[in-house]
Amino acid sequence: MGSRRRGSSIRIAAATVAVMGVVLVACFGSAYATRTVKLASHISIKSDHNTTFTGRVTSSNAACEDARKVTLYTTTKLKLGTAKTNKHGDWKITASGFAGISLHHFFAKVAKLSSGTAGTIYVCKAATSKTIPF
């Protein structure tokens, strides 16, 4: 009879430890959870009617303006080039070797960027500029 009680006591102790573990994870686990903050981005585009296009990426968080990848496209989805923004969000792309450039319309896209470490992850959302004629 003693071994039955001992086995029952071990099961009760194991169940108690398991319940305590679940309670601890529920109470303290959320304090260490990763939080994601999504930030809007905006991109402008202009051209002085030559093959150089410029613009600026802006956001409510300055970290979303520096080192962002910008790609220039025609409305026919032809990719003309890429650039990285400077610390102010400025970018510049010169399209080269493109016959008939004056017949097209253009837009720029800035890619999504995620950064951060455990705790808070910042996601700078992608954005597309307005379309402009040459």
Buried (B, 14 or more C-beta within 10 A) or exposed (E): EEEEEEEEEEEEEEEEEEEEEEEEEEEEEEEEEEEEEEBEBBBBBBBEEEBEBBBBBBBEEEEBBBBBBBBBBBEEEEEBBBBEBBEEBBBBBEBEEEEEBEEBEBBBBBBEBEEBEEEEBBBBBBBBBEBBEB
